[in-house]
Amino acid sequence: MKVSIVICTRNRAALLPTAIKSALKQSYANYDIIVVDNGSTDETKSVVERFCVENEKVRYVYEPNPGLHNAMKKAYFEISDADWVTVLHDDDEFLDEHFIEKSIALYNQNNNNTVVAIFSNLSSYVGVGDISYSFYNDLTQGEYDGYTLFFNSRIGTDAGALIKRNVLQGLELFDSNISSIDIEIMYKLLLCGNFLYLDTYSYKHNVHESNFSKMDISNISNSIKSGLGFEIIADFAVRHGKLTAEVATTWKINRSVDWLSNMTDKIIFDFQAFIVTTFEEFANGQEIYIFGSGMGTDIMLAYIKNKRSDIVVIGILDDVKNKTMNDIPYMPYEQIRKDIPVVLALRSYLNAHKVSMKLTEYTSHENIYCILDYDARQ
């Protein structure tokens, strides 16, 4: 069985070699690497072509139409002739050199035609403290029912997964109205068959200065309204007889609420990277407020202590009274000075929106910094 490793890229010539080199280390023999250049204006083409000369497994493809959905559609449906496909983002890398070999072996052992994908664990990231996080460390290796995973919301990304290409062709994929392509792929796949879980850390998500962004209050509301795709997925399920209209509607509502209140566990990947870039905006000696008392606050205080001790945290804003955190006093909103920035680090768009709206009663929009997940690649 042949496997295509698909790398879609745009203007990341400096980062791309790490991804390609990690792909070339795979021990499985029958695979190719399809690099889709999505309109790059840097040295991407020459970088990839050097790999093509050195190794016939690497293929360069140019896709002039911007958008990850166009690049992936071209790779999966026009270029690849493989039985299986797996995505590797241009700034990430494989951790397990035997990932593909192990995945195919697991599939052959199970010998089950109902299996449509094989997924594995991810590790992330390089940041302050080099914290790693994994999606599936509570699962054991074996086969899982797709419908059960669909309703339990257990799968959230196509990274670190091998997917049957012929199954993808019937899923009406890469709708430009859906911002999270991996969500569309994985949820539609769950309706089509079973999944195998390979118990290995196959994939490393790298966080760096070009794949994170600070979200301020002005675009949080727009992010809430962005094409999360659950309505499109629910419509697909009903039209193809996968779910009844009633069940699909209930799932769509519940999943949308979960997404907006939790934004899935992967948000922890980007917390520290956002913190780094946010605090780069502050000059030496800058006084700031920090909101909250949870994990985001802990990470911010650790970063300030270890990397930016010149920044002065004069108060932690929360509803807790008469307490301190790391010798920093909790303060009520009423004591905010309007000339001092307030920094929030939260995992939920809805919570950030609610807190930011409350804060604007006491300070200006320009002084509120929301550190929140935002995938600039999509």
QUIJO-V389052 format. One record per run of one state. SS is the DSSP state (helix for helix, strand for strand, loop for the rest). FROM is the first residue (numbers start at 0). LEN is the number of residues. Records with the same first field share a line. If there is no record, write none. Layout:
SS->FROM-LEN / FROM-LEN
This chain:
loop->0-2 / 9-3 / 24-6 / 37-6 / 54-3 / 62-5 / 79-4 / 87-5 / 94-4 / 110-4 / 124-8 / 133-8 / 144-1 / 152-6 / 159-1 / 168-12 / 190-3 / 205-9 / 215-1 / 225-4 / 239-5 / 262-2 / 269-1 / 279-7 / 291-3 / 306-5 / 317-6 / 325-2 / 331-1 / 335-5 / 345-3 / 359-5 / 371-7
strand->2-7 / 30-7 / 57-5 / 83-4 / 92-2 / 114-10 / 132-1 / 141-3 / 158-1 / 160-4 / 193-12 / 214-1 / 286-5 / 311-6 / 323-2 / 327-4 / 340-5 / 367-4
helix->12-12 / 43-11 / 67-12 / 98-12 / 145-7 / 164-4 / 180-10 / 216-9 / 229-10 / 244-18 / 264-5 / 270-9 / 294-12 / 332-3 / 348-11 / 364-3
